[in-house]
Amino acid sequence: MKYSLSTAHCDIKSKDGRVAKIHFLIESTWKDVPIIHPDNFGYACDKSSPVALQEQKETVHFSNFLDIEIHVRLSDTGPPSTNGVDCICNEATIPSGLFVNLYANPAAIYFIVTLTSFDFGNGKYFALLRLSRGQRGILEAVVFTSYTLENNTKFSLFYFPANHKLVSRHEVENIGSAVPPELGSYLPPGSTKSWFSKCHKVHITLLDERASKAPLDLDALSGLTEVNLEVEGESGSKTVTKLGVSLKPSLRKVVPLQVVSMYPRYVILNESDEVITVRQCFLEEDGTDTTVTLNNGPTIVLRFCWPANMDLPYRIENRLGNTSITYYQKEGLTEPEVLASGSSVGYVWDDLTHAHKLVV
């Protein structure tokens, strides 16, 4: 055991302005304790001393927020050399969405992260590594991309950087999910992909050689956006697929990850017991369509109810004796409806874009 004495003092100022010094006598006691150095994986091999301290390596909690598997290697000597010299490091393969605990020398930590499916290829792909101090002093490391793409439609979508050429539909279908990130991202229905390109100006298209491409600036997204994808038919007609785009932060709040989600722009719900026919407005077809529109984020939901399960804004009553009447919206496209004597019916305008005038 070893002892030592030292002194310290501080000034104290009283209310009346006088200053006095207070002195302290400090006694220190210490003992030399041997240090056990752990092996490459953080474990002590020599435990012969009954009293000893183990040199603690830094614990690194490493999370993979990418959509693909990665391999992580921690080292205190930089990237591995080819001379066969061993280094203190730890490594692991981490599937998407999972984490591992690794060990490293806190004095110097080098992170070597590779994609098991692809090679980062001298900067062709881009991801972020964020470090923070977690609970109990554990170093937390997270690898992620600035944007994650999410396809909530029934269509297969293909995203590619605006400064790259679109690959053919057959090439994308043959490669499938193994499309190299520098060519773009192929998203089947219900899938999610990390966006590895440094270019945040992208084009979206359907997997159809005749489909158009729609531009989308990921950095400029705010609120809700609508995307129109056109496919030209053989006879010159065009089919337009409308998609709603939403931008929202990831549920994993520890990183500034934004999720770009694609939804169908319109969804039709039949809440009646009848089979209904839905047609585009102004097309000359037979059928009856009654809808109530409800905005639900990037998707507009059209609900069909028959009989109506809500109070309609107008009510038409026929109080004529033994006389039926007909009624219809002026300039509307629907046929006149008949209301018997002594009857009443709820009413809503057939077409809100036309004049709100009723012909009886």
C-alpha positions in Angstrom: 0.0 0.0 0.0 1.2 3.5 -0.7 0.2 6.8 1.0 0.6 10.5 0.2 -0.5 13.8 1.7 -1.5 16.9 -0.3 -3.3 20.2 0.4 -5.9 22.2 -1.4 -7.7 25.5 -0.6 -10.5 27.7 -1.9 -11.8 31.2 -1.3 -15.1 31.9 0.5 -16.7 35.3 0.3 -19.1 36.4 3.1 -22.2 38.5 2.8 -20.3 41.6 4.0 -17.7 41.2 1.3 -14.8 39.7 3.3 -12.8 36.9 1.7 -11.3 34.1 3.6 -9.3 31.0 2.5 -10.3 27.5 3.7 -7.5 24.8 3.5 -8.0 21.0 3.2 -5.6 18.2 3.9 -6.0 15.3 1.5 -4.7 11.8 2.2 -4.4 9.4 -0.8 -4.1 5.7 -0.6 -3.4 3.4 -3.6 -2.1 0.0 -4.5 -0.5 -1.3 -7.7 -2.8 -3.9 -9.4 -1.6 -5.9 -12.4 -3.5 -5.4 -15.7 -4.7 -8.4 -17.7 -4.8 -7.8 -21.5 -7.6 -9.5 -23.3 -7.3 -11.5 -26.5 -8.6 -10.4 -29.9 -12.2 -11.2 -28.9 -12.1 -9.2 -25.6 -11.6 -12.2 -23.2 -8.8 -12.6 -20.6 -6.5 -15.6 -21.0 -4.2 -15.2 -18.0 -6.1 -15.2 -14.7 -3.3 -16.5 -12.4 -3.3 -13.3 -10.3 -6.0 -13.3 -7.5 -6.3 -9.5 -7.7 -6.1 -8.0 -11.1 -7.9 -5.6 -13.4 -8.8 -6.6 -17.0 -8.2 -4.1 -19.7 -11.7 -3.5 -21.1 -12.1 -3.1 -24.8 -14.8 -0.9 -26.2 -18.2 -2.6 -26.8 -19.8 -1.5 -30.1 -23.5 -2.1 -30.7 -23.7 -2.2 -34.5 -27.1 -2.1 -36.2 -27.9 -2.7 -39.9 -30.7 -0.4 -41.2 -30.1 -1.3 -44.8 -32.4 -3.7 -46.7 -29.5 -6.1 -47.5 -27.0 -8.1 -45.5 -23.6 -6.5 -44.6 -20.3 -7.7 -43.2 -18.6 -5.5 -40.6 -15.0 -5.7 -39.5 -13.6 -3.6 -36.6 -9.8 -3.0 -36.4 -7.4 -0.7 -34.6 -4.8 -0.8 -37.3 -6.8 0.3 -40.4 -7.8 -1.8 -43.4 -6.3 -5.4 -43.3 -2.9 -5.6 -45.0 -1.6 -8.4 -47.2 1.5 -9.1 -45.1 -0.3 -11.5 -42.8 0.2 -9.4 -39.7 -2.6 -10.1 -37.2 -4.6 -7.1 -35.8 -7.0 -6.7 -32.8 -10.4 -6.8 -34.4 -13.8 -8.4 -34.5 -16.2 -9.0 -37.3 -19.6 -10.3 -38.1 -22.2 -10.7 -40.8 -25.4 -8.8 -40.0 -28.7 -9.4 -41.8 -31.0 -6.6 -42.6 -32.7 -5.0 -39.5 -30.6 -6.8 -36.9 -27.6 -5.9 -34.7 -24.6 -7.5 -33.1 -22.2 -6.5 -30.3 -18.6 -6.2 -31.3 -15.4 -5.3 -29.4 -12.6 -2.9 -30.4 -9.8 -0.8 -29.0 -11.3 2.6 -27.9 -8.1 4.4 -28.7 -8.6 3.8 -32.5 -11.5 2.1 -34.3 -11.6 1.5 -38.0 -14.9 0.4 -39.5 -14.7 -1.8 -42.6 -18.3 -2.3 -44.0 -19.0 -4.3 -47.1 -22.2 -5.5 -48.8 -22.3 -9.2 -49.1 -24.3 -9.1 -52.3 -22.4 -6.2 -54.0 -19.0 -4.4 -53.8 -19.1 -0.8 -52.9 -17.0 -0.3 -56.0 -14.8 2.8 -55.2 -17.7 5.1 -54.3 -20.4 3.9 -56.7 -22.7 3.3 -53.7 -23.3 5.5 -50.8 -24.4 4.9 -47.2 -24.0 6.6 -43.9 -22.4 5.5 -40.6 -23.6 7.2 -37.4 -21.9 6.9 -34.1 -23.4 7.8 -30.7 -22.9 7.0 -27.0 -25.6 4.7 -25.7 -26.6 3.4 -22.3 -23.8 2.3 -20.0 -21.2 3.9 -22.2 -21.7 1.5 -25.1 -20.7 2.9 -28.5 -23.7 2.6 -30.9 -23.0 2.4 -34.6 -25.7 2.4 -37.3 -25.3 2.1 -41.0 -28.2 3.4 -43.2 -29.1 5.4 -46.3 -30.7 8.8 -46.4 -33.8 7.4 -48.1 -35.6 4.1 -48.1 -38.1 3.4 -51.0 -41.4 1.6 -50.2 -43.8 0.2 -52.7 -47.4 -0.2 -51.3 -49.0 -0.7 -54.7 -49.9 -3.8 -56.8 -47.5 -2.7 -59.6 -43.8 -3.5 -59.9 -41.9 -0.2 -60.0 -38.3 0.6 -61.1 -36.4 3.6 -59.7 -33.2 4.8 -61.4 -30.9 7.9 -61.0 -31.8 10.8 -63.3 -28.2 10.8 -64.6 -28.3 7.2 -65.7 -29.9 5.4 -68.7 -32.9 3.2 -68.1 -32.1 -0.5 -68.5 -34.5 -2.7 -70.5 -37.5 -4.3 -68.9 -36.3 -7.8 -69.8 -32.9 -7.2 -68.2 -34.6 -6.0 -65.0 -36.9 -9.0 -64.9 -34.0 -11.4 -65.5 -31.9 -9.9 -62.8 -34.8 -9.4 -60.3 -33.8 -8.3 -56.8 -30.1 -8.6 -57.7 -30.2 -5.4 -59.8 -26.9 -3.6 -59.0 -27.6 -0.4 -57.1 -25.8 1.7 -59.7 -28.5 0.7 -62.3 -31.4 1.5 -59.9 -33.8 -0.3 -57.6 -36.4 -2.9 -58.6 -39.4 -2.9 -56.2 -42.0 -5.6 -56.5 -45.4 -5.0 -54.8 -45.0 -4.7 -51.0 -41.2 -4.4 -51.0 -38.7 -2.0 -49.5 -35.3 -0.9 -50.8 -32.5 1.3 -49.5 -31.4 4.0 -52.0 -27.6 3.7 -52.4 -27.1 6.3 -55.1 -25.6 9.7 -54.3 -28.0 11.2 -56.9 -31.3 12.0 -55.2 -33.1 13.0 -58.4 -34.7 9.8 -59.7 -37.0 8.6 -62.4 -39.9 6.1 -61.7 -41.4 3.8 -64.3 -43.5 0.7 -64.7 -41.9 -2.5 -66.1 -43.4 -1.9 -69.6 -41.4 -0.9 -72.7 -44.1 1.6 -73.6 -44.3 3.1 -70.2 -43.2 6.7 -69.5 -40.9 7.8 -66.8 -41.9 10.3 -64.1 -39.3 12.5 -62.4 -39.0 12.7 -58.6 -36.6 14.8 -56.5 -36.3 13.1 -53.2 -34.7 16.1 -51.5 -37.6 18.4 -52.6 -40.4 16.1 -51.4 -42.7 17.7 -48.8 -46.2 16.6 -47.8 -48.1 14.7 -50.5 -47.1 14.3 -54.2 -48.9 12.7 -57.1 -47.0 10.8 -59.9 -48.6 9.9 -63.3 -47.2 6.9 -65.2 -48.4 6.6 -68.8 -48.5 3.5 -70.9 -49.2 4.0 -74.6 -51.3 1.3 -76.3 -50.9 -0.1 -79.7 -53.9 1.9 -81.0 -52.5 5.2 -79.7 -54.6 5.2 -76.6 -53.0 5.9 -73.2 -53.5 4.3 -69.8 -52.5 6.5 -66.9 -51.5 5.0 -63.5 -51.8 7.6 -60.7 -49.7 7.0 -57.6 -49.6 9.0 -54.3 -46.2 9.7 -52.8 -45.7 10.3 -49.1 -42.5 11.2 -47.2 -42.2 10.2 -43.5 -39.4 9.7 -41.0 -38.5 6.1 -40.2 -39.8 4.5 -37.0 -36.2 4.1 -36.0 -35.8 7.6 -34.6 -32.1 7.2 -33.8 -31.1 8.1 -37.4 -32.4 10.7 -39.9 -33.8 8.1 -42.3 -36.7 9.2 -44.6 -39.1 6.7 -46.1 -40.5 7.5 -49.5 -43.7 5.5 -49.9 -45.8 4.8 -53.0 -49.5 4.2 -52.6 -52.4 3.8 -55.1 -53.9 7.3 -55.6 -57.5 6.0 -55.6 -59.0 3.1 -53.7 -62.7 2.0 -54.1 -64.5 0.3 -51.2 -67.8 -1.4 -51.9 -69.6 -1.3 -48.5 -72.9 -2.5 -49.9 -74.3 -5.9 -50.6 -74.5 -5.2 -54.3 -72.1 -5.7 -57.2 -71.2 -2.3 -58.5 -69.7 -0.9 -61.8 -67.1 1.9 -61.6 -66.4 4.0 -64.6 -64.5 7.2 -65.4 -66.7 10.3 -65.4 -68.1 11.4 -68.8 -67.7 7.9 -70.4 -70.9 6.8 -72.2 -71.6 3.5 -70.4 -74.6 2.1 -68.6 -74.4 1.7 -64.9 -75.1 3.6 -61.7 -72.3 4.9 -59.5 -72.6 6.6 -56.1 -69.5 7.6 -54.2 -68.4 9.5 -51.2 -64.8 10.8 -51.3 -62.5 10.7 -48.2 -58.9 12.0 -48.3 -56.7 9.5 -46.5 -53.1 10.6 -46.8 -51.6 9.9 -50.2 -54.7 7.8 -51.1 -58.2 9.1 -51.9 -60.7 6.5 -50.7 -64.0 6.2 -52.6 -66.7 4.4 -50.5 -69.9 3.0 -52.0 -72.8 2.7 -49.7 -76.3 1.4 -50.7 -78.6 2.2 -49.1 -76.7 5.2 -47.8 -75.5 4.7 -44.2 -75.2 8.4 -43.6 -77.4 11.5 -43.6 -77.5 13.0 -47.0 -77.4 16.9 -47.2 -80.7 17.2 -49.0 -84.2 15.7 -48.7 -86.8 15.6 -51.5 -90.5 15.2 -50.4 -93.5 14.6 -52.8 -96.6 15.9 -51.0 -98.7 15.9 -54.2 -101.8 13.7 -54.0 -101.9 10.7 -56.4 -99.1 12.3 -58.5 -95.6 11.1 -59.0 -92.7 13.4 -59.9 -89.4 13.1 -61.6 -86.2 14.9 -60.6 -82.6 15.2 -61.8 -79.6 17.5 -61.7 -79.6 20.1 -64.4 -76.8 19.5 -66.9 -76.1 16.2 -65.2 -75.6 12.9 -67.0 -77.9 10.7 -64.9 -81.5 9.7 -66.0 -84.5 11.3 -64.2 -85.6 9.4 -61.1 -89.2 8.9 -60.1 -90.6 9.8 -56.6 -94.1 8.4 -55.8 -96.8 10.5 -54.1 -96.4 10.9 -50.4 -92.8 9.6 -50.5 -89.4 11.2 -49.7 -85.8 10.5 -50.5 -82.3 11.7 -49.4 -80.4 13.4 -52.2 -76.8 14.5 -53.0 -75.6 16.2 -56.2 -74.7 13.6 -58.9 -71.8 15.8 -60.2 -70.3 18.5 -58.0 -68.6 20.1 -61.0 -72.0 21.0 -62.6 -74.5 23.6 -61.5 -76.3 22.8 -58.2 -79.7 23.1 -59.8 -82.5 20.5 -59.5 -85.1 20.0 -62.2 -88.4 18.6 -60.9 
